[in-house]
Amino acid sequence: MENNIKNTKIICTIGPASDDLHIMQNMYKAGMDAVRINTAHGDFKSYSSILKKVRKAGDITTMIDIKGPELRIRCEQRYEFPRRTDIIIGDASHAITFNYNIISNLKKGDIILIEDGKYRLKIISKKNNYVIAHSEEHCIIEPNKNVHLPGKKIKLPSLTKKDIKAVKFCIDEKIDYIALSFCRSKHDIINLRNRLGESGIKIIAKIENSEGIENIIEIIDEADGIMVARGDLGVVLSLEKVPLVQKMIIRECNEKGKLVIVATQMLESMINNPIPTRAEISDVANAILDGADCIMLSAETAVGKYPVKAIEYMTKAALNIEHAVPERDPVKNKNVSVSEALSHCVEDLCDKIDFTKVVCLTHEGHSAIRVSRFRINKPIIAVTSTKQLQRQLNLYYGIHATITKSNFEDPSTTELVKELYDNHILEKDDTIILTAGLRTLNQTISNTNTLLIRNVKEVLKYTRKYGTRRRRRL
């Protein structure tokens, strides 16, 4: 609980600046909730080394970012071209090519954006196995730089050979989340989920191309969460459109109870400077106010000079802005499930009774997630049964997950409350709303069907007199 006093969660990319146990421990103390490893860099030996340090630093959520259907430049050296010089990009027989054979998909007049749109090339002619392009400005082309083709839909495999190896690595290492880059449709997610099997790993769809935006609703429905990857979005969209897309995606994820992450350039100036700009802190604050579950640091913690300070500033921003996060209006649908109806009851009770925490005894996490989406600004203690689910739930807004010894098939209120008190998760003065699934005749473990209000001090008095499992059970 001490590390997770804020409701908004912070994800940090690990790189040369943070690949050290002592630094990771300080990052965790400063408010880091999850680490991200980007497989666009490094090898599996280095990823294993990072994970060993992460697990020594604390019980931290892990996320592996796989490249997905990403276009990149392939060349053996750095090239410089004066403006309006012929730049030849061809198949594998040419000095400059792409990581996929897409020349047949290109035509005269097409635009090629290189290195996050830093360089803009226009194709002036097309041959059988190469194109000739011009840049209006001085252009530098270097190995492995990313490429965007605005307005082009090119069929690429959703997973590269390295991605497939990365998926197996994630399963073997019991990773919590996989982030799929350049997700285009629900089919990319289904393909990845089939490979994950029964691993329990959840999928974050990264939205960073026009196809992803076009299919955003089906992607949100299929994925476990969404990452608003603003760097690449700002290349394929006009820059002024990115904030509106960000708000739209967050709103849709909040309504459907899906994890949503805002990423890229949040504290970009802290790569080199010890203090962020006012605009950057405003950007962080606005992402939280919009309803983001997580905010993410990329280069700031991977290669920046001040990885711990960057987290400290994010934590301060979260703690000082969360009180102003508006509660979400519940969607009043008819004929909803009992679990859904009870989550609405919790939200409704916020204005009617004085309580301090919500406790959700949750076998799969759904009841805690349903409450989280209302942004009630009360701690939500998700009590679950596995370490992987605990770490996964800890990325949702306001959720602080823990493992219980309680019996999910026949839970006892008094036993559970005393356990949470003994573990310093509840305090004597707490009044809690507790939701759980009571066993029914037809099911061993029911969906959430019970809501109770309990005062911790009174429960402790009861346990001293009668024990934890005598007389009353849930």
N, C-alpha and C positions, 0 to 999 in steps of 0.2 A: 504493500500500500504506500510506503514512503516514496518509492520511485514513481508511483503512478497517481500523484495527487491531482494532476491536471486531467481534464476530460479528453482533450485533443492529444493524439498520439504522434510521435515523431519517428520517422524512418530515416536512417542514415546510410549512405553508400560508403562501403569500405574500399579504400585504395591505399596507395603508398603513404599518405599522410596519417592514416588511422590504423594501419595494419600492425598494431603493437598492443600487447595485452594491457599494459598500464594505461595507455591512451583510451582503449576501449572501456576499461573500468571507470575512468573519469567521464567518458561520454555517457555511460549508463547512469552514473550518479547525477549528471547534469540534466537527464530527462530523456535519453534515447530509449525508445520502446522496441525498435526493430532494426535489424541490419539488412542491407540490400547488397547482394553480390552481383555485379554485372558481368555476364559471360562474354560480352563483346571484348573484354580484356582479360588477359591471364590464361591459366590452364587449370585443369582439375586438381593438380597437386597443390597449387596455390590456394584454390578454393577450400580444400580440406584443411590446410594450415590455418586459414582465416576462421573457419568454423570451430576448430579446436580452441582458439583464443576466445571467440565469442562465448562459447559455453563455459569457459573458465571465468569470464567476466561477469556472467549473471544468467538468469533464466530469461533469455532474450528471444523474441520472435525472429525467425529467419525467413528471408525472401531471396530467391534466385531469379534473376532477370535473364530470360533467354531471348535471342535476337529475332526469331520469327522471320517473316518474309521481308527482310530489309535489303534494299539495294545499296551497294557500295562500289567505290572505284577500286580497281585492281591495277597496280603498276609496281615497278621495281624501284623507282626513285622519285624524287621530287621534280616537278616540271614547272617552269614559269613561262607565261605567254603574255606578250604585250597585247593591248587592246586590238580587237579585230584581226587577230592572227588566226590562221587555220589551226584548229584543234581536232585531231583525228581520234575518234573513239570507235573501236571495232570489236571483232571477235577475239578469241584467244590468241590469234596469230599477231595481234597488234600490241604495241607497247602500253597503250592505255585501253582498258576494257572495263566491263562490269563483272560483278560476281555471279551474274546469271546471263545467259545468252539471250538478250532481249532486242538485238539490233533490228530484227524483223518487225518488231512492234513500233518502231520509231519512224517518223516521216519529217519531211521538210516543214519548218515552222514550229516544231515542238520545242519546248523549253526544258532545259536540264539544270536543276539547281544542285549545287555541290556545297558540302560542308554547312549544313543548316541554312542554306540559301545565301551564304556569304558570296558565292560566285554564281552568276546567272549566264548560262550559255544558250544560244539559239541555233538550232540546226539550220544550216543554209543549203545543204545538199545531202543526198542519200545515195549510197552505192549498195551493192549486194551484201557486203559483210562489214561495212563501216559507215559512219556518218562524219560529216565535217561541220564543226560548230564554231561560232564566234562569240567572244565576250566583249561587251561594251567597255569594260574596265580591265585593268591589269589582273590577270588570273593566275592563281597558283593551284596546281593539282598534286595532291600527295596520296600515298598509299592508304587504302582503307577508309577514306572519307565517305560520309553518307551521301546518298543521291536521292532526289525527289523529282518526279515527273508530273507536274501539275496537270490534272485533268485526264491522265492516262490510267486505265485499269489493265494491269498486266497480271496474267496468271502466274503466280509463284507458289511453290510449296509452302505450307504454313509452318513447317519445321525443317530446319537445315540438318545436315548430318551431325553437326556439333550439338544442335538443340536436342536431338534424340539421345545422344550420349549424356547431355545435361539432365534430361528427364530421369534416366536411370540413376544418375548420380544423386538427384534429389530424393528419389525413393530410398536408395541405400542409406542416405544421410538423414532420413526422416525430417526433411525440410517442411516448413509450415505452409509457405505460399510459393507459387511460381507466377511470375509476371510475364505475360506473353506480349512481346513487342509487336507493333504494327498489326494488331488484330483487325480483321476486315469484316467478319461476319460470325454468326453463332457457330458455323461449321468449323472454324479454326479452333474454337473452344472445345467443341465436341470431340474433334480429332485428338486434342491434347488430353482431354479427360479420359478417353478410351485407353491411352497409353499409361495413365496414372493408376488405373485399376482401383484396387481397394486400399491404396496408400493413405487416404485421408487428406492428401495435399489439396489445398484450395487454389483456385485460379483467379488471378487478377488480369483483366484485359486492359492493355495499354491502348489508349485512343490517341493516335498520332498521324492519321491519314484521312483523306476525304471519304473513303469507303467505310471506315469505322464510324464516322459521324453519320453517314447516310443510314447505317444499320444499327444505330446506337440502342434503340429500344430492344431489339432481339438480342443484342450483345449483353445488355444489362440483365435481361431475363435469364440468360444462360450462364453468365459468369457469376463467381462469388463476390467479385468486387471490380471496380473500375479505377484506373489511374489516368488522370487528366495530364498527359505528357505534353506540356505547353511548348517545349522547345521545338519539336517537330510539327506540332499543330500550327505554330507561328510561321512555319515555312509554307505549308499547303494552304493556309487561310490568310486573309488579310489580317495584319496584327490587331486591328481594332475589333475584329470579330471573336478573337480568342476569349476575352472575358465573358461574352454572352454564351459561348459554347460551354465554358466552365460552369457558369451558373445553371444552365439547362441540365447538364449531366449530373451535377450535385443534387438538384431538385428531384430528378427522376430516381436517382439512387436512394435518396432519403425516403421517398414515398414507398419504395419497394423493399426497404430494409437491406440494401446492398452496401457493402463497404465502399467508400470513395476516398481516393487519395489525390491531393493536388501536388504536382511536382514541377521541378525545373526553375532555376534562377530565382528561387525565393529569397536567398541572401547572397546573391552572386558577388557583390562587392567584397564579401568576407573571404573570398578566395585569397585576396591579398591584404585586406584591411581588417583591423581588430574590431571595428564598429560598423554595423550595417547602416544603410541610408534610411531616412524617414520613410521614403516611398516603399522600401522593402518591408519594413515592419508593418506598414499599412496593407501591403499585399498579403502578408501572413494573416493579419487580423481579418481582412475581408474574406479570405478563404474559410476561416473559422466561422465567421458570421454567416456565410453562405450555407454552411452545414457540412464542411469536410470532416471526415473521421480522422484523417491523417494528413500531415504536411511532411514533405520530404526534402531532404538535403542531398544533393548530388555531388558536384565538384567541390562544394564547400567543405565536405568532410572527406572526400576521396583524395583530393590533391591540394586542398586549401591549407593555408598557414595556421588557421585558428579553428580546428574542428570542434573542440570543446566549447569555446566561446560562442560559436554559431548555435550550438544546441542550447546554451544558456539563454541567449537572446530569444530563441523560439519559445522556450519554456516560459520566460517572463511575459512574452506577448500573449501566450495562451492563457496564463493565469490571470492576466489583467483584462482580458477581453471576454472570457467565457461567461461571465455573469450577464453579459448583454446578448448572448446567443438567444434568439427568439425560439420559444417552444413551437414545434411544428403542429399545424392543424391536422388532426386525424381525418382520414378519409372515411366518411360515415357510410360504409357499404352495408347492405342488408344480407342476411343469410351467410354471415362469416362464421368461421370455425370458433369453437369455444376458446382456443388459445388466442386467436386474434381479438376476440371480444374482451378477454381479460387484460390484454395489453392496453386496450382503450380505457378500461376501468382504472388501471394504474395511472394513466395520464390524467384522467378526470379527477382522481383523488388528490392530485397535486394542489388544486385550488380549494380543497374542502377539509383536509386534515393536515396536522403538523407532524410530518415524519422526516427522518434524516437519511434513510437509505432504502434501496430496493434490493431484496435478495431473491434471485431466481435459481431454484434448483432445476438444472437444465441438462438433459442427457445429450442433446445434440446442439444446444446453443440458441435455438430459434426463439425461445421466449425472451431471453435477454436481449437479443438483436431487435425484436419487435418493440421492446420498451425503449431501447437506445435511440431509435429513429425519431422519437417525439422530442428529443433534446430537453428532458425535464430538469436538467442541471442538478440532479441528485446522484450520488454514487450508485452504480448498479453492480452489485456483487453477484457475478455469475458463478454458481457453485456447480462444478462438473466433475467428470470421472477420469479424464485422460489429460496427460501433460500437453499433447499436441493441440487438443481443442482449447485448453487453457491459454496457450500462447496465441492461438488464432483469435480467440475472443478478445484478447487484450489489445487488439488494434482498433476495436470499435469505440466510438465516442462514448465516454462515461463508463465503460465497462471495465471492471477490475476482477479478473477471473481467478479462481482458486480451486484446488482439488479437495474433495471431501472423502471422509471415511464412511459417511452415511450410506445407508442402503437405499438405492434408487427404487427398488421394488416396494419397499415399505418404509418410507421416510418418517422420521420423528421430528416434530418441530423443536422440542426441547433439546434433543440431542444435537441437532444441526446448529441451533443458536448458541449453545454452550461451546461447541467446537469452534465456531467462528469467533466467539469471545476469547477463548483460550489462545487462539492464534492471532489475537490483536487486530482482527478485521472489523469486529463490532466492539462498541464501547457500552458501558452500563447505561448511559443516558440516551442511547439510540432507541428510536421507535421505528420499526421496519415494516414495510409491506413485503410479504413473502408469497411468491408464486411457486407452484410445484405441480407435478403430475401424479395424482392419486391412482393407485392401482385399481383397475376395474375387473369385472368378471371375464371380459373378453380379451383383455390385454395384460401383459406382464408389466410393462411400463407405459403409462398413458401419456398422451399429449397434455400440455398444461390445462388443468381443469379446476385448480384450487387457488384461492386468494385469501390470505390471512393478514391481520395486523397484529403485531406483537411488540411489547415493550421489553427490552432486554433485561432490565432490572427485575421485572416481575417474573420472567422466565427463569432467571438465575435463582430467585427465591424459591420457585417451584421445584427446581432440580435439587436444591439443598434439602428440601423436605421430602420429596418423593422419588428422586432419581430421574434419569433422563427418559426412561421408556415405560414408566408406570402410568396407568390410567389413560392418559390422552395421547392419541397419535393423530397424525394428519389424516 
